[in-house]
Structures are given as C-alpha cells and as structure tokens.
C-alpha cells in the first residue's frame, strides 16, 4: 500500500534530496591575503568575490547532478512498486549506494581537487547541503527495514495458512 510508513520514508527522502539544490554543499576559503572564497552548490561552483571567471568547466558538477537526479527518481519509483517487495528492497539498496557515492564523491573527489587546484581550505559547518545526504541515508535505511518487516509479516502469514 502507498500508505505504508516506508512509503513515507521514501517520499521524504526524495523531497529532502531535492532540497540539496537550494543549499550550498561546501565553502572554500583562500589562505592568502586576497581572500577569495568559493561556494560549491549542486549546479554550480562560484567565486563569491565575482572577480574570477569560470574556474572549472561547465560539466564539473555533472556527476553530482546525475546521482542526485537518479536518486530522487528512484525513490519516487520505489514508492509505487509496493506489491513487489523484493524488487523494492533491491531498489532501496541501489538508492542507498547512490547516496553514499554522492557523499564519497564530494569528500574524495571534489574537495581534494578544489583544494589542490585553488589552494583553499574547506569549511562545511555553515553549509546545510552537506548534511542532507546523511539524513536521506537514514530515511532510506528506515524504509529498507520497513520493507524487510513487511516481507517477514507476509511470510509468517503464509506459514499459518
């Protein structure tokens, strides 16, 4: 049923994942006297002083955008295949892997690349966008456990028949 609590977890994960587009993911500050600062958002990497042009190519954020969009779509599709619980478990597992790869991509690829090329330090504390994937991860784990619980309930009813 669509009213199951794991469906609500999946819907909330899709909505909250969509919110990443509204918040900055990371701030980067130059250590030098010129004081350049940069901000990484889902769709852009900007120089906050406005003096520099585009530092990275236009497709710099493309892997993040693709993972983000696929995760949202997968959450929404998974809600409506409630009759096929085993497939739902697999899709939620894929979605968990996508969210983890989103986080790893930021920490292992983007941050070191930006720090190396621009000689900046990273600051995450004021950026709400970096915490959103962790919340989505938790919601997906709750949805996964809810689907597993449904499978166990159906199997126990089958034993009673």
Secondary structure, DSSP 8 states (H G I E B T S, - for coil): -TTSHHHHHHHHHHHHHHGGGGS--EEEEESSTT--EEEE-SS-EEETTS-S---S-TTTTHHHHHHHHHHHHHHHHHHT-TT-HHHHHHHHHHHHHHHHHHHHIIIIIIHHHHHHHHTEEEE-TT-THHHHHHHHHHHHHHHHHHHHHHHHHHHHHHHH-
